[in-house]
Amino acid sequence: MAESLVLDKSLSKQQQYESLLPQIFSLISDENNIIAILSNISAALKDSFDSFSWVGFYFLNNNSGELILGPFQGKVACSRLPSGKGVCHAALIKNETVIVEDVHNFEGHIACDSGSNSEIVVPIIYKDEKIGVLDIDSYELNNFDETDKIYLEKLIKKINEKIYLIKKMYN
């Protein structure tokens, strides 16, 4: 069965999210494979917002502390992010979404794509266990705001519910 999204890029950012999130939730509702879920979420976000240059997930390796590349859409990315460095680790350390208006002013920023100018990172935490992050980059400065934060956190909350159900099935 072919999957498709109904996108109206003439809407405001908030309206785009309000239209997109229910479609994503429907798309992933019957899927239990986390790779399939995150792959479709990455594609849906990248497809929906022209200002997003890269959308993807990194997962925390508890042994090394590195973040390991997961499903994404965009240019080739860093496969591993060293422990404690960059915006992605900052979000995990703070346990909160981090918005960077200009990545060139963020100490320790890891430039996987030198064209990236702004970034938002939402941590994925399940029952106090740090799982990874949703990372979105833009070639535009100041691309991300409170609207992105609110709706991307809603999306992560839904992913956490799926992670919970999947872990419950295998435990």
Secondary structure, DSSP 8 states (H G I E B T S, - for coil): --------TTS-HHHHHHHHHHHHHHHHTT---HHHHHHHHHHHHHHH-TT-SEEEEEEE-TTT--EEEEEEESS---SEE-TT-HHHHHHHHHTS-EEES-GGGSTT---SSTT--EEEEEEEEETTEEEEEEEEEESSTT---HHHHHHHHHHHHHHHHHHHHHHHHH-
